[in-house]
Amino acid sequence: MKNLVYAVVGSVLLSGCGGDSSESSVDGSGLISRINGTVDMISYTALQLSVNGHELDASDSDVSYNGQRFSFDFVTTGMQVEISNQNNTAQAIVLQPVVAGPVTALSADSTTVNGITFNFSASGVVIGDWVMLFALLHPDNTWSVTSLSKIDPLLNAEIEGVLSGVDQAGAGTALLGTVPVDYTNAIIEDGRTLANGMWVEIYGQFSDGRFIAFSIDIKDPQDFNGLEFEGVVTWVSDDKMLFEVAGHLLVGINANTVFDDGTVNSLQAGAVVELDLVQSGDSLVAAKVDFEDQVVAPDNLEFKVEGEASFSNGQVSINGIPFDVNAGTRFDDGLALNNLDGSWVELKGKNINNQFVLKEIELESRDNEISLEGPVESNTMWGYSASDNSLATFNGQWVDIECSHNGNDLTLCRLDLN
């Protein structure tokens, strides 16, 4: 491996994080815990590193990526890793890059790897060089690069992210971001069928503007059970009972959730958090939320729509406005695809460049009050209009409001200040 390393240290890189979260691994019990986070300190002479506030002895640890071993001195600050920790001794260090593969384009302020462009200036590399790039996803769906290392070519390149455009006709094509993926001959984890909204790690080769997949791993909630995980909160529901971290993990809050260095009201898009995750049924719940930092998040990230649902061809509609239901959509209150049609529901999700990504569907009471969040144009919002012009006050704005309603007619619209 070539000793060319870049690290971007900014608000998303942590120091002295979550000191008390290491208690479970220092009680002498010998239990092995799993830590996923960013390396924030490393000593090559002492063979030690710090991740999520855990200072770990790495003298006997194996460093690996996709089955290939690396030396400890390849690890740098800014890399995301997953560590098996026993009594503050790292048993195994697994590298977790967002992409690994050839640099396919360079500019003064951007680096493209496997066709995915990052707003990051990399010096010392040229098009065709192989790199591992490590980054954290922000609420606006951009990546903040934390480390880039030049490497010798590997057997397989990697891209990671959420799938869209999955060909329902079985042609074996999809999109990951803007990169076309051909998975015709890929081995898919557990032989499953791919679907829009799945977060995947794809291994293969980037060639002629598309990624030829050899194997695909699908990230599910059970993969994170018992894991201490660091990431940026990328969406929060208005009642703060559900949030998304790292662009794909939907995590619930319950009465037993413990908050450190903040409260439930600190839970907002852009918060950098360390989470102790446990599985409850098919979902993840945060046993602990430790607030570490805050990055900038857009004001118009969350949307909310209430009304009578119509469901057809993988879309749920309210007032004729369709929203795609995909693998990343969570159903609450006993709702499912077969009982959506005609139900009075509330849809919650995130707005990414005016693309509305549906995160949660829950039952709502059908009464004369309605709660909405989103854009107001020409005295209308989500297919509702206000006969008393009370929406017109908010024309051109993204607002969270409450109104009285009768059918599609709204009156007495006002800001929801709760």
Disulfide bonds with the S-S distance in Angstrom:
Cys403-Cys413 2.18
